C-alpha cells in the first residue's frame, strides 16, 4: 500500500462551481439534485489527470471538454484546479494548481504552481508561473530558481525534469493514476448495428495486450480478465476465491471465466456455466452481467495509487447486486480515495459509514455549488427510525441531517 495520497481537490470558476474544496479520505459519495455540480467534480478530476498525461494541455481541453467557453463559470475570470498531496511516511504536503483564462481570443495557462509545505515552515515553490513567466527548481528545494520557457499550452509539471526531487515524480504518478469511470459501454450488438457501429469495446474480441487497469468504458475488459487469470495461475485457490465473488452477480452455477484465443492474436471473454453446455461469449451477455464484470476488473486491479471516481455506478444493477459492488468499492477505498456520484437510495442505505462518506451538493441563491457534510449526531438520531440516508432522503428529510456551516474536519 502506497504512502502517497491525493488528499483534496479545490475547484474554482468551473460551471456551477464558484469555489469548493473536497477533502478525500476513503470513500466519498456525492449526492444532490441534477445540476448541482456532481458531474463537474468528476470532470475536474479527469482534467487533473490530463495535466500529467497530455503535453498540449489547452488544446486537449478544447477538443475533449469544449474549452473555457464550456467550462468557465459565468462572470469568472479564471478556472483553477488544485490538488493537495501527502507524500511518504512522513506525510510531506504538496499542492499543485493550474489556472486557465482568456488572453485575447486564446485560452492560456495563466497560473501553475507546485508548492511544498513543511510543518511550521513557509511554503517553498517548485513551479512558479504567472504573467507569461515560468520559474522552476529542478534540484533541491533550497536551490535557485531557473527561468524557463513553457509554451502557452504546455504545463511545466511534465515539460521539465526535476532531477533531485523524486517527490515530483510521485505527484505526477498520482495524477496519472486518477481513474474516471462513467457508465460502462455495454450497449447490445443490435443497438450498435442500428447506429451503424459494428464493434463493441466490451462485447467484441480484442487484440491480446498487457494491461494494468480497467480503461474507461471498459474497452479492455477481456484483457483485464486475461491479466487477472494469469496473476492467479500459480495460486488457484485465489482464483477460486475470485470466482466466488463473481458468482454473487452471475449465479451460483458459474464455473469459470476465460479468455480463449479467437483469431489473429485476438482473445474474447467467455463465461462457463454448469447448467449450459457451451461457454457464453461476452457478445451474448446482458448489460448488467457485463457491467458487473467491469466492476470486478476495476476493483481487482486497483493498485492503491491515485484515486478512482465513478459517476452513477447503479446503472444496470439489481439493488442487491449494487450493494455487493459498493462493498467491493469500500474495500478499495481503504487503500486509495474512491469518489462515487449517485442517485441511488439503495446504495446510500448500504453504506458502512454514511456520516463520514456522504457529501451533499446544493446550489445557493447565486446558483453556486455548496458542499454540505453530514451532522453525525443528527444522523445517529434519525437512524433509530430509518434504514439510512437513502431512506431519509426518500421521505423528504435529507437536508435535516446535513450541516450548512460546519466544514469537514481535517487532521
Secondary structure by P-SEA (a helix, b strand, c coil): ccccccccccccccccccbbbbbbccbbbbbbcccccaaaaaaaaaaaaaaacccaaaaaaaaccccccccccccccbbbbbbbbcccccbbbbbbbbbbbbccccccccbbbbbbbcccccccccccccccbbbbccccccbbbbbbbbcccccccccccccccaaaaaaaaaaaacccccccccccaaaaaaaccccccccccccbbbbccccccccaaaaaaaaaaaaacccaaaaaaaaaaaaacccccccccccccccccbbbbbbbbcccccccccccccaaaaaaaaaaaaaaacccccbbbbccccccccaaaaaaaaaaaaaaaacbbbbbbbccaaaaaacccccccbbbbbcccccbbbbbbbaaaaaaaaacccccaaaaaaacccccccccccccccc
